[in-house]
Amino acid sequence: MKMVKMALFLFIFVIVAALLASTIYYHNYTPKKLNIKPDEKALAFYRETYDDARALFRSNSDALAKRFNSVEKTMFKLPSKTDNDLSVDLLYIPAQKIKKGLVIISSGVHGVEGNVGSALQAMLMQEFMTDEMLADTGFLFIHGINPYGFKYVRRTTENNIDLNRNCLASPELYQTKNEGYPQVIELINPQGKVKTRSMENIFFHLRSIKKIATASMPVLRQAVLQGQYEYPQGLYYGGAKPESQIVSVTPFIKKYSSGYRVVLNLDLHTGYGENGTAHLFTNPVTNPEVRQMMDKVFEGYKFDWGDTSDFYTITGDFTGYVGKIIDAKYLPMGIEYGTLDSQNTFGSIISLQRTLLENQGYHHGYASEADERRVKEMFREMYYPSCTAWRTKVILDTKEMLTSALNKFKKL
Ligand SMILES: [Zn+2]
């Protein structure tokens, strides 16, 4: 009897110790350290606020308009209930001799990811726009397509809409049912004021692991990230109609892409994947010719077609939409810069928790100022890391990758 008691005690002790250890590990989680020396020149492309990033975009646009022929600088204001100075800024530099390919580079579809996207655009504008590059290739830069989220540090628009789930070319798609979403709704859309030290939040990783154990990681990832059209306050809500910036940007994309044989769209994101790594991903492409072209352009770089279990597919994404409104051969490519090693279980759980707490706080408020500060800081850090090594690596790796990709694109 004594032995049984001892064994039971030991068993409980081991379980409690394991739970405690996992909780301590979870709350001290950091992604893999990057061993790269910060580079002042690379860091100089970053701006901390939407206003400053837009000012840099405009001054780079002015400089390019002076250097090249027929450059068009344009912008449209975004209607808002709270802010009358939100705009989407565009710069079109046509191919200077013969129109072959057009490269569209879009930033800030998820507002808070705009600081990084804008920095990359600045780098491309300052370092890639040469006579040789532009002889047969045009560029369309779209800056901060979700300026509300960019300025107010949210992923979504002012209407809580995830713009990358909202860009639908036909209205019936807003009726899309995400079958897996109800499975996760309770976990990812908590109600009430945010209390970061509540039991629910302290043991969030255990609740998530329980879910992962009952479904599987790829199934859950798909359910969470695919997008949904039924819960307006929920995460990854795609809305009931196209957001006004999508309507407004459409004629510009149509106009500037006309006359080009092939269009490559690089849409810049942050947050998902291995810390400091540029992940190339696209929704499944069925046209074999386009698939071949993309293989050629990104030769030497691994990319995900959205049809493996490591990634996920989404509905209503921006790059998919652009392909539907233009006539040219179209190569859609998202570039996502990882921050929290979300390819690991704990990294993905912590990413989800940060994203949902910010959404909960936005809709239901915070229990204290400290909770609000903590959540907002962690949220921004996930999409715009302050680490100078990270920021440097993103600029340098992209420069190297796009030097290769754009030269191959020119040869298509
Ligand atoms: Zn994004």
Residues whose N, C-alpha, C, O or C-beta is under 5 A from the ligand:
A	BS01	ZN	H110 E113 H269 T270
